[in-house]
């Protein structure tokens, strides 16, 4: 019984943590814009991110999970690497 409660509460915590994704503007946009080919433009994705209410949560998620590809929280992979280096 306790195991069942732990699983249920764990699922609820994960759902709450990821609920920002449901409110993200990128969820309503072409995902290819957020994962451009090497050397491709990030302008369209960053324009969407500027108006997004969950931009901070998105960036935090990307940094915590070491996302190495795509635009997260309005930053490219290179910009996130620079941010990590400055934080050290």
LOTIKE-733872 format. One line per 3 residues: number of its first residue (from 1); their letters; for each residue x, y, z of N, C-alpha, C. Coordinates in steps of 0.02 Angstrom, whole numbers. Layout:
BEGIN
NUM) A) X:Y:Z:X:Y:Z:X:Y:Z  ...
***
This chain:
BEGIN
1) XXX) 41:-60:0:0:0:0:44:63:0  95:65:42:139:123:44:174:134:-22  193:79:-56:224:85:-121:178:119:-171
4) XXX) 115:102:-168:66:132:-212:60:207:-200  61:227:-137:58:298:-120:120:335:-144  178:303:-137:240:334:-160:239:344:-235
7) XXX) 216:295:-272:212:301:-345:164:356:-364  106:358:-332:56:410:-348:83:479:-332  116:487:-274:141:553:-257:199:572:-301
10) XXX) 240:524:-321:296:537:-366:269:561:-434  217:528:-459:186:549:-522:158:619:-517  127:635:-461:99:702:-451:153:755:-450
13) XXX) 209:740:-418:265:788:-416:292:798:-486  303:744:-522:329:750:-590:281:788:-634  216:776:-628:166:811:-668:168:886:-652
16) XXX) 174:904:-588:177:974:-569:240:1007:-596  296:971:-591:359:998:-615:357:1010:-691  326:965:-728:325:971:-800:265:1010:-827
19) XXX) 221:1032:-783:161:1067:-807:178:1132:-843  237:1160:-831:256:1221:-867:258:1207:-942  274:1146:-961:278:1129:-1032:210:1135:-1067
22) XXX) 157:1122:-1030:90:1129:-1058:73:1202:-1073  104:1248:-1036:90:1319:-1045:140:1353:-1092  190:1316:-1114:243:1345:-1156:217:1362:-1226
25) XXX) 236:1420:-1250:215:1440:-1317:243:1395:-1372  301:1365:-1359:331:1322:-1409:289:1259:-1422  247:1241:-1374:203:1183:-1382:151:1196:-1436
28) XXX) 142:1259:-1453:92:1279:-1503:126:1301:-1568  191:1287:-1574:231:1311:-1630:266:1252:-1663  290:1263:-1723:328:1211:-1759:391:1193:-1719
31) XXX) 396:1131:-1696:454:1112:-1656:520:1116:-1694  518:1112:-1759:580:1116:-1798:615:1183:-1789  578:1235:-1774:608:1301:-1763:653:1301:-1702
34) XXX) 640:1257:-1654:678:1255:-1592:737:1208:-1596  743:1171:-1650:799:1126:-1661:826:1135:-1731  853:1195:-1746:877:1209:-1814:940:1167:-1829
37) XXX) 951:1156:-1892:1012:1121:-1913:1072:1164:-1895  1130:1133:-1889:1191:1169:-1872:1200:1228:-1919  1209:1287:-1890:1217:1347:-1930:1151:1379:-1950
40) XXX) 1094:1346:-1934:1028:1373:-1952:1009:1430:-1905  960:1467:-1925:937:1525:-1887:897:1504:-1825  910:1539:-1770:874:1529:-1707:824:1586:-1696
43) XXX) 822:1632:-1742:782:1693:-1734:708:1680:-1721  678:1635:-1759:606:1622:-1752:591:1593:-1682  631:1545:-1660:620:1514:-1594:629:1565:-1539
46) XXX) 681:1605:-1543:694:1655:-1491:638:1707:-1488  609:1723:-1545:554:1771:-1547:494:1742:-1509  481:1677:-1516:427:1645:-1478:443:1646:-1404
49) XXX) 505:1631:-1386:525:1628:-1316:517:1695:-1280  529:1750:-1315:524:1816:-1283:456:1827:-1251  403:1803:-1283:336:1814:-1257:309:1758:-1214
52) XXX) 351:1710:-1197:328:1651:-1161:330:1661:-1085  275:1643:-1052:269:1651:-979:312:1602:-940  333:1547:-971:371:1496:-934:444:1492:-958
55) XXX) 468:1546:-985:536:1548:-1011:588:1530:-957  580:1557:-897:628:1543:-843:627:1469:-824  567:1440:-819:562:1369:-802:594:1325:-856
58) XXX) 584:1345:-918:612:1308:-975:688:1309:-972  717:1368:-961:789:1374:-957:816:1334:-897  783:1339:-841:804:1302:-782:804:1227:-796
61) XXX) 752:1203:-829:747:1132:-846:806:1112:-891  820:1152:-942:873:1136:-989:941:1134:-954  952:1180:-908:1016:1181:-872:1022:1122:-824
64) XXX) 968:1106:-789:969:1050:-742:976:983:-777  949:977:-837:951:913:-873:1004:912:-928  1047:962:-928:1102:966:-975:1080:955:-1047
67) XXX) 1026:989:-1066:1001:986:-1135:1055:1017:-1181  1077:979:-1229:1131:1003:-1271:1109:1024:-1341  1046:1015:-1355:1022:1032:-1422:960:1076:-1416
70) XXX) 952:1120:-1463:892:1160:-1468:892:1225:-1428  839:1261:-1437:828:1324:-1402:785:1309:-1341  810:1327:-1283:774:1317:-1220:777:1382:-1181
73) XXX) 721:1407:-1159:719:1468:-1120:747:1527:-1158  744:1524:-1223:768:1579:-1265:843:1579:-1279  877:1526:-1257:950:1523:-1268:969:1462:-1310
76) XXX) 1020:1473:-1352:1046:1418:-1393:1094:1375:-1350  1117:1320:-1380:1164:1278:-1344:1226:1317:-1324  1252:1356:-1370:1313:1396:-1356:1300:1446:-1300
79) XXX) 1243:1479:-1302:1228:1528:-1249:1219:1495:-1181  1191:1435:-1179:1184:1399:-1116:1252:1377:-1089  1297:1356:-1134:1366:1338:-1113:1401:1397:-1081
82) XXX) 1394:1455:-1113:1425:1516:-1085:1396:1533:-1017  1331:1526:-1010:1297:1539:-947:1323:1491:-892  1331:1428:-909:1358:1379:-861:1429:1398:-840
85) XXX) 1470:1417:-887:1540:1435:-872:1543:1495:-825  1500:1544:-837:1499:1604:-794:1476:1587:-724  1433:1536:-718:1405:1518:-653:1457:1481:-609
88) X) 1508:1453:-641:1558:1413:-604:1608:1457:-571
***
